[in-house]
Amino acid sequence: MAIATLLPATTAFIQRAPRMLIGAEWVEAADGQTMPLRNPATGEQLCVVPRATVDDVDRAVLAARQAFDDSPWSRTRPRERQNLLWKLADLMQRDAELLAQLECLNNGKSAAVAQVMDVQLAIDFLRYMAGWATKIEGSSVEVSVPLMPDQQFHSFIRREAVGVVGAIVAWNFPLLLACWKLGPALATGCTVVLKPADETPLTALKLAELVQEAGYPDGVLNVVTGTGITAGAALTHNPRVDKLTFTGSTAVGKEIGKIAMDSMTRVTLELGGKSPTIVMADADLGSAAAGAASAIFFNQGQVCCAGSRLYVQRKHFDKVVADIAGIANAMKLGSGLDASVDMGPLISARQQERVWRYIEMGRESGATIACGGEQFGPGYFVKPTVIVDVDQQHSLVQEEIFGPVLVAIPFDDEADALRMANDSPYGLGASIWSNDLAAVHRMIPRIKSGSVWVNCHSALDPALPFGGYKMSGVGREMGYAAIEHYTELKSVLIKL
């Protein structure tokens, strides 16, 4: 087992005193309380971070409010915002290995994969958003104003930064999700209070250091660590926050949405998924099986758009399931610091128990475990699992498990596949595996999901908006759509 050697900077970061960034200062929680972080690969304590209080969150929001209203940041020009984002991306590139190791230790994922996927995608996204900083446009409008027929007018529409953003992110892609929020916020001139997930704040704290090093004014980014029930709730309820953006579970997202509506706070929600992978009879079956395995087992299945429901045309069902089971059985599980490992641990003992309960539920209902179905430690490991002989209405099919568990069901024809694919409360992503472009183009508009991939799955690009239909959320991340979500429109009418 070739375990990667930690960089001295990684060790030093983990061993530093517990601090979070509010305004210009790295501070403890107001009451001095901390909370432990655990290494998911071992279950051992990794370090401690501040457990922010309501007062801490209030101070962070006030710092962001002052930075937006009164600091030099409020007067920065598009070129300056662009250059600062480029600088931040360059610093992340410099520290890519450090960021990847922190993500691995804190989240459990492969450090090697995190460096080429999570960290690089975050860097690419910030560079993409830097380009938008100089391309935010309004428009001029020829108006009629019928009540004043004898007057002349000049009218235009401005697009302005929405203000203070409260950003709450999930634990499955801590750095990447933070940058999905931070990129458009900084490009448009907003300020941010970032509340990382309880379990995974380390890369958010390192990102805050890099924001300072890049030269952003104090208060533009504030990072508060702590629990969702205290720090997250305080941020959600704070009246000085102009926009809330949340990535996480549908249950929590719905509560945040309700609170936001009470105060008319702008909100975007990227929530859960139960994405279908549809394998048509004409597909390249080898590629489809490999793609379906990657769609569910990547990042231990802890992906909001993971291909957790597999539908295969009946004539090829047994072969595709057997191929995926073969891939799963050959996967090596272990620490993400070992570059030879194919799959790491789940995030926590609680998540391990949740996934295990679903597997046991399948056994108790008479489903067949085609492979996997085991858990082990130390650490929070669940073997990649494929389950068949499950009814479409079973909880295994309808509910988000968020682990390496694939439920496979055969279908007879295109209409049957579409019916089952859409029979879900979620609508985040879907993939179609087929070489019949006519069939593919018939199916795409009939699938109710925010993304449809053909002969691939979970293929993301900064230019493509990402978000969901139905219970998978409101609004979009990435693309120009993100700029729209971090800005307000202002109509101006001048009587000449």
N, C-alpha and C positions, 0 to 999 in steps of 0.2 A: 504494500500500500504506500503510494508516494504522496505523503502529506506535504502540502506547500508550506514553506517557511514564512511566517508572518513578517511583514515589513516592520522595522523598528517604529515607524510612524503609526502603524496600526496598533501595536502594543501600547504605545504612549497615549494614543487617543482613548483606548479602552480604560487605561489606568488613571486618566485625568480626573480632577475633582468634578463632581456632578454640577453642571451649570447649563443654563439655557439663555437664549439671546432675547433681551427686551430693550429696544432702543439701541443705545450704544454699549450697553453693559451685559456681560456674562454674569448671571446671577443664580443663586439658589432659589428654591421655592420660598415664599414669604414666611412660612412656618418651619422651614428647614427639613420638611419631609422628603424622603426619596422613595423610589420603587425599584425593585431588582429587575434586571433583564437576564434571560436565560439563553444559553446556546442550545438550539433545538437538536443538534446532533448528539449532545451528551446529557442534556437536562440540567447541567451545572450552571450556577450563577456566573454570568459574564461580567457584569458591572452594575452600577446603579445610576439612575438619572433623577432629576428633580420631579417631584409629584406636584405639579402646579396647582395653586389654589384659584378660587374665583378672583381674588384680588390680583394675582399674577396675570391672569388673562385680561382683566380690565386695564392694567398698566400697559400690556402689550398692544391692546387695541388703541389706547390713547396715544401711544408712541406712533402707531401707524397712522392715526388720524392727524396728528401734528405733522408728520412727514408728508402726508398728502396735501394738507392745507397750507402749510407755512414754511416748509424747508426748501432748499434749492431743488429738490426732486420735483416739486410742483411746477418748476419753470424749465425743466430739461426739455431740450428739443429732440425731435425724432432721431436725428443722427447720433446724439449722445446716448439715447436709450439703446439704439442698435449696437453701438460700440461697447457699451457695458455688458450687454448679453454675449457678444462675441468674446469679451475678456473672460466672463464667467465660464463659458464653454471651454475656452483654452485652459483655464485653471483646472477644470474637471478632467480634461484630457491629460494634463500633467499628472494628476493624482488618481488616474483611472484604476490602477491596481489597488491603491489604498481603499478607494470607495468600494471596489468589488469585494475586498476582504472583509470590510465592515458589514457589507450586505450579507455575505456568506455567514459570518459569525452570528449576526443578529437575526437572520431570517432562515438560515439553513440551506439556501440554494447553493449551487456550484459557484465557486469563486471564478473559475475559468469562464463559465457561461455568463455569469453576471458582468464580467468585464467586456465581453464582446456583444452582449445583448442589452442588458439593463442600462449599464453605464453609457455605452456607445449610443444607444437609442436616445437616452436623455440628452447627451451632447448634441446629437444631430437635431433633436427637436428644438433645443435652445437656439441653435444656429438658424434653423428654419424660421423661428419666431422673430429672431433679430431682423430678418429681412422685411417682416411685416411692419416693424416700427416706423419705417419711412414710407409706408404705402397705405396708411390709414386715411381714407378720403371722405369728404363730405360731397355735397352737390349743390348746384344752383338750380333754382326752380322758377319758371315763369308762372306767376300766379294771376288770378282774376279778381279776387276779393269783390264779389258782386255788390256788396253793400256800399262800396266806395268807388263807383264807376268812373269818376273824374280824376282819380288820383293815380300816381305812378309809384311803383314799389320795386325794391330790390329784395329778393328772398333767397335764402340758402339754408342748407341743413348741415349741422356739425355733428361729428362723431367724437364724443368725449369719454375719457376714462371714467369708469363707474365709481371708483373711490377706494374705500378700504375693503379688502377681500379677506374673509375668513375661510381658510382652506383646511379641510380635514381629509386625510388620506388613509388608505387601507394598508395592511401589513404584507400583502403578497408581492408588490413591486414598490417598495417604499421610496426609493430614489426617483424612479421613472415617474411615478404618479405625482410626486411633489413637483417635478419639473413640468409636467403637464399643466399644473396650476400656475406655477411661477412664470413660465415662459410668456404666455399671453398677458398676464398681469403686469409684468415689467415692461413688455413691449408697448403696452397702451398707456403706461404711466400710473398704474394703480400701486397701492402699497398692500402688504400681505401680513397676516398673522397665520402662521402655519402650525397646525396641531397634527403631528404625526401619530400613527397608531400607537396604542399603549405599548405593544410588544416590540416595535421596530423604529425607534427614533434616531439611531446612531447616524445614518447617512444624512438625515435632515439637519442634524447638528453640525456635521462636517460641511454640508452645503452652506449653512449660515456663515461659517468661517470663510468660505470661498467668496461669498457675496461681499463680506467686509473687505477681503483682500482685493476684490475687483474694483472697489472704490465707490460702491453704492452709498448714498447718504444714510446716516443713522435712522432707524425706524422704518426703512423701506421694506425690510424683511425682519420679522420677529418670529422666533420659534419657541413654542411652549410645549413642554413634555408633561405627560400626566395621563390620567384616565379619561375615557370618554364621558363617563357619568358626571365628572366634575369639570375638567377643563374643556372638553368638547361641548358640553351643555352650556357652559358659561359663554363660550364663543358664539354658539348658535343664538343665544338669547340677547347678546349685547346690542343695544340700540345704535351704537356708533358704527356698526358693520353695515356696509352698503350691499355687499354680495356674499353669499355663502356658496361654496363649491365643495361637494362631498363625493368621495368614492368609497364604497363599502356595501354593507348588506342592504337589501331592500327594506327590511323592517326598520332599521335606523334611518335610512333615507326618507322613508315616509314620515317619520316623526319630525325630522329636520324640515321637510317640505311644509308640514302643517305649521310649524313655528314660524317659518319664513313668511308664510302667507298672512299670519296675524299682523306682522309689521310691514308687509309688502317689501321685504328684503328680496333682492334678486337672487335667484337660486339655479344652480345646475346640479344634477344628481346622476352619477354613473354608478349603477347598482348591479344587482345579481344577474345571473344568466343560467340557462340550461340548454346550451346550443346544440342543435342537431348536426350530425355528419351524415350525409345522404350518399350512398354508394349505388350508382345505377349499374345495370347489367353490362353496359358497354365499357365501363371504366377499366383502366389499367389496374387490375386487382392488387398487384404487388405494391404499386405506389399508393393506392388507396388504403391498404392495410397499414403501411408505414406511416402515412399521413394521419390516419385516424388514431394510431398509437401515440404519435407525437402530440396530437390535438388534446388528448386527455392526460397524458403522463408528464408533459412538460411542466416544470415548476411544481411537481408533485400533485398536479391537478388543481392547484390553488390559483386558478385563472378564471376571471369572471366570464370570459367567452370560451372556456374550455369545451371541447367537443365531447360532452358527457353523455349524449344520447346518440347511439349509432343505429342507423336504419340502412339495411342492405337488401337489395332485390333478392327475393327468396332463393332463386337458383344458385346464387353464390354465397348465401349467408354462412353456411358451415365453414367454407374455405376461408372467408375473410376473418371470421371469428377465430378460427384455429391459427391463422397467421398472426393476428394481433396477440393472442395468448402466447404464441411462441416468442414474440418480441418481448412481451412482459416478463416471461419466465427467464429470459436471458439478461434482464437488466440487473446491474449491480447497484446495490443500495449502500449508502455510507455517508461519511462526512463530505460536505461540499468543498473542503480543502484538498480532497483527493481528486485529482484531475481525471482519474480512471472511473470514477463513480458516475452512473447514469441517472440516479435519482437520490435526492437527499431526504431529510425528515420533513414532517409537517411542522407547522409553526409552533405548536404548543401541545401539552398534554390534553388540554380541553378539546383542541381540534382533532387530535388523534382519537379521543373517545367519541366525538361526534361522528367521524367517518366510520369508526368501528360499529357504532350502533346501527348505521344504515346497512352495513354488510350483514350483521346479525338479523336485521329486519328481513333482508332478502332470504336468508336461510330459513327463517321461521315461516315465511310465506310459501315455501316450496320452490323458490328460484334455484337455478343451478349456478354454482360458482365455477366458471370455466377455467379460471386461474387466479392465483393470489388468495385473497380472503384471510390474510394473516397480519398480525401486528407484532412488533418486537421492540426492545430497547437494549441498552440505555439509549436515551433520545426518543424521538416521537415518530417512529417509522411504521408505515403501513405498506405492505407489498402491493404493486400494481395489480388491480383486480378487474376482471371482466365477468359480468353477470348476465345470464340469458334466462329464457323462460319466465319473463316478467310481463305482466299486463300493462298496457299503456297508461292506465289510471293509477298504477301503484305509486307510492311515495318516492320510490327509487327513480321513477321516470319524471315525476312532476316537481320534485323539490331539489333545490341546489344542495349538493353534498359538499362541494369544494374540497375534493380530495381525489386520489388516483383511482376512481371507481367509474368504470364504463358499463352502461346498460345497453345491450344490443337486442334489437327487435327486427324481424324480417318484414318486408312489404311486398305487395304483388305488382303494383303499377305506379305510374307517376302520381295519379290522383291520391292513391293510398299514402304515398310518401309525403306529399304536401299536407294532407290532412293530419297525419301524426306529427310532422315537424311543427305545424302551427298550433297543435293541441298542447299549449304550455302557457303559464302565466307570464313567461319571460319572452324577450325578443331582442337579444343583444347581438348574436352572431349566428351564422349558419354556413356550412360548406356543402358544395355539390361536387361529387367526383364522377365525371362523365366526359366523353369525347364527342358527344352529340350536341353541337352548339345550338341547334334548333330547340332541343329539349331544355337545355340550360337556360336559354333566353325566354322560354315559356315559363320556367319555374321561378326565375329571379324576381319578377314583380309580384309573384303570389306568395313569396316567403315573407312573413312578418318579422323582420329583424333589421337592425340598424346597419349591419354589414353582411354581405354575402361573398364568400370566397369560392372560387372554382378551381379544383385540383390543388388546393392548398387550404390551410386553416390558420387563423390568428396571424395573418400576415399584415402587419401594420406599417403605415408610412405617415410621416408628419403632415403631408398634404391632404390626407384622407380623414374626414371627420369620423369620430368614433363615439358611439353612444347607442341607446336602445329604444325599442318600442315597448309598449305595455309596462310591466313591472320592472323593466330593466333601466328605467330612468327618464330624465327630462334634460334636454339639451345635448350638446356634443362637445367632446374634447378634440383637439388638434384641428388642422386646416384653418381656413379663414373663418369658419363657424366659431372657433374659439375666440377670435378677435371680436366678433359680434356679441358674444356673451360677456365680455369684459368692458363693454362700452355702452353708453347711452346715446340716443339721438336727440338733438336739440334743433327745433325749427326756429328760424330767425326771419322776421318780416320788418323791413325798414320802409317807412313812408318817405318818399323823396320830396 
